[in-house]
Amino acid sequence: MKIFEAVLSDRGSKYAVSGGACGSKAEAQAFLKALCRNKKFAKATHNTWAVMLPCGTPLKNDDGESGAGMVILRMLEREGLSGEIVVVTRWYGGTKLGGDRFRHVQDCVRYYLENR
């Protein structure tokens, strides 16, 4: 499991990105459970994630951040990356970000892909 904290912040919201090997839905759930053992991540507003399983099945979860899981999944598909889960974590800072939140999710995924 790789965790990159404080990847970016905007108007009070803070973002982190993490990821690791994942071959099934059960492994995705186990990864999220392990991530949320860290109280900081358990208290996050959103832990949005996606994975393209080795069998070609896509899995994603927006965790209340509508559309963000699909943004992550599309980026993984473009990279041809399967068998690796990517989780973008957001701590809400009190100001709505509108469409900028999707750009921030993309920036976090890009950061993960470049530094994994």
Contacts in CASP RR format, 6 or more apart in sequence:
PFRMAT RR
TARGET T0000
AUTHOR 0000-0000-0000
METHOD contacts of the structure
MODEL  1
MKIFEAVLSDRGSKYAVSGGACGSKAEAQAFLKALCRNKKFAKATHNTWA
VMLPCGTPLKNDDGESGAGMVILRMLEREGLSGEIVVVTRWYGGTKLGGD
RFRHVQDCVRYYLENR
1 18 0 8 1.000
1 19 0 8 1.000
1 20 0 8 1.000
1 31 0 8 1.000
1 34 0 8 1.000
1 35 0 8 1.000
2 18 0 8 1.000
2 19 0 8 1.000
2 20 0 8 1.000
2 112 0 8 1.000
2 115 0 8 1.000
2 116 0 8 1.000
3 16 0 8 1.000
3 17 0 8 1.000
3 18 0 8 1.000
3 19 0 8 1.000
3 35 0 8 1.000
4 16 0 8 1.000
4 17 0 8 1.000
4 18 0 8 1.000
4 111 0 8 1.000
4 112 0 8 1.000
4 115 0 8 1.000
5 16 0 8 1.000
6 14 0 8 1.000
6 16 0 8 1.000
7 15 0 8 1.000
7 16 0 8 1.000
7 17 0 8 1.000
7 107 0 8 1.000
7 108 0 8 1.000
7 111 0 8 1.000
8 14 0 8 1.000
8 15 0 8 1.000
8 104 0 8 1.000
8 107 0 8 1.000
8 108 0 8 1.000
9 15 0 8 1.000
10 97 0 8 1.000
10 100 0 8 1.000
10 104 0 8 1.000
11 93 0 8 1.000
11 94 0 8 1.000
11 95 0 8 1.000
11 97 0 8 1.000
12 93 0 8 1.000
12 94 0 8 1.000
12 95 0 8 1.000
13 90 0 8 1.000
13 91 0 8 1.000
13 92 0 8 1.000
13 93 0 8 1.000
13 94 0 8 1.000
13 95 0 8 1.000
13 97 0 8 1.000
13 101 0 8 1.000
13 104 0 8 1.000
14 90 0 8 1.000
14 91 0 8 1.000
14 93 0 8 1.000
15 88 0 8 1.000
15 89 0 8 1.000
15 90 0 8 1.000
15 91 0 8 1.000
15 104 0 8 1.000
15 105 0 8 1.000
15 107 0 8 1.000
15 108 0 8 1.000
16 41 0 8 1.000
16 88 0 8 1.000
16 89 0 8 1.000
16 108 0 8 1.000
17 86 0 8 1.000
17 87 0 8 1.000
17 88 0 8 1.000
17 89 0 8 1.000
17 108 0 8 1.000
17 109 0 8 1.000
17 111 0 8 1.000
17 112 0 8 1.000
18 35 0 8 1.000
18 86 0 8 1.000
18 87 0 8 1.000
18 89 0 8 1.000
18 112 0 8 1.000
19 31 0 8 1.000
19 84 0 8 1.000
19 85 0 8 1.000
19 86 0 8 1.000
19 87 0 8 1.000
19 112 0 8 1.000
19 116 0 8 1.000
20 31 0 8 1.000
20 84 0 8 1.000
20 85 0 8 1.000
20 86 0 8 1.000
20 116 0 8 1.000
21 27 0 8 1.000
21 83 0 8 1.000
21 84 0 8 1.000
21 85 0 8 1.000
22 28 0 8 1.000
22 31 0 8 1.000
22 51 0 8 1.000
22 53 0 8 1.000
22 83 0 8 1.000
22 84 0 8 1.000
22 85 0 8 1.000
23 51 0 8 1.000
23 53 0 8 1.000
23 54 0 8 1.000
23 83 0 8 1.000
24 53 0 8 1.000
25 53 0 8 1.000
25 59 0 8 1.000
27 85 0 8 1.000
28 49 0 8 1.000
28 51 0 8 1.000
28 59 0 8 1.000
28 85 0 8 1.000
31 85 0 8 1.000
31 87 0 8 1.000
32 47 0 8 1.000
32 49 0 8 1.000
32 87 0 8 1.000
35 41 0 8 1.000
35 47 0 8 1.000
35 87 0 8 1.000
35 89 0 8 1.000
36 42 0 8 1.000
36 47 0 8 1.000
41 47 0 8 1.000
41 89 0 8 1.000
43 91 0 8 1.000
44 89 0 8 1.000
44 90 0 8 1.000
44 91 0 8 1.000
45 90 0 8 1.000
45 91 0 8 1.000
45 92 0 8 1.000
46 62 0 8 1.000
46 63 0 8 1.000
46 64 0 8 1.000
46 65 0 8 1.000
46 68 0 8 1.000
46 88 0 8 1.000
46 89 0 8 1.000
46 90 0 8 1.000
46 92 0 8 1.000
47 63 0 8 1.000
47 87 0 8 1.000
47 88 0 8 1.000
47 89 0 8 1.000
48 61 0 8 1.000
48 62 0 8 1.000
48 63 0 8 1.000
48 64 0 8 1.000
48 65 0 8 1.000
48 68 0 8 1.000
48 69 0 8 1.000
48 72 0 8 1.000
48 87 0 8 1.000
48 88 0 8 1.000
48 89 0 8 1.000
48 90 0 8 1.000
48 105 0 8 1.000
49 60 0 8 1.000
49 61 0 8 1.000
49 63 0 8 1.000
49 69 0 8 1.000
49 72 0 8 1.000
49 85 0 8 1.000
49 86 0 8 1.000
49 87 0 8 1.000
49 88 0 8 1.000
50 58 0 8 1.000
50 59 0 8 1.000
50 60 0 8 1.000
50 61 0 8 1.000
50 69 0 8 1.000
50 70 0 8 1.000
50 72 0 8 1.000
50 73 0 8 1.000
50 76 0 8 1.000
50 85 0 8 1.000
50 86 0 8 1.000
51 58 0 8 1.000
51 59 0 8 1.000
51 60 0 8 1.000
51 76 0 8 1.000
51 82 0 8 1.000
51 83 0 8 1.000
51 84 0 8 1.000
51 85 0 8 1.000
51 86 0 8 1.000
52 58 0 8 1.000
52 59 0 8 1.000
52 73 0 8 1.000
52 76 0 8 1.000
52 77 0 8 1.000
52 80 0 8 1.000
52 81 0 8 1.000
52 82 0 8 1.000
52 83 0 8 1.000
53 59 0 8 1.000
53 82 0 8 1.000
53 83 0 8 1.000
54 82 0 8 1.000
54 83 0 8 1.000
56 82 0 8 1.000
58 73 0 8 1.000
58 77 0 8 1.000
60 69 0 8 1.000
60 70 0 8 1.000
60 72 0 8 1.000
60 73 0 8 1.000
61 69 0 8 1.000
62 68 0 8 1.000
62 69 0 8 1.000
62 70 0 8 1.000
65 90 0 8 1.000
65 101 0 8 1.000
65 105 0 8 1.000
67 102 0 8 1.000
68 88 0 8 1.000
68 101 0 8 1.000
68 102 0 8 1.000
68 105 0 8 1.000
69 105 0 8 1.000
71 102 0 8 1.000
71 105 0 8 1.000
71 106 0 8 1.000
71 109 0 8 1.000
72 86 0 8 1.000
72 88 0 8 1.000
72 105 0 8 1.000
72 109 0 8 1.000
75 86 0 8 1.000
75 106 0 8 1.000
75 109 0 8 1.000
75 110 0 8 1.000
75 113 0 8 1.000
76 82 0 8 1.000
76 84 0 8 1.000
76 86 0 8 1.000
76 109 0 8 1.000
79 113 0 8 1.000
81 113 0 8 1.000
84 116 0 8 1.000
86 109 0 8 1.000
86 112 0 8 1.000
88 105 0 8 1.000
88 108 0 8 1.000
88 109 0 8 1.000
90 101 0 8 1.000
90 104 0 8 1.000
97 104 0 8 1.000
END
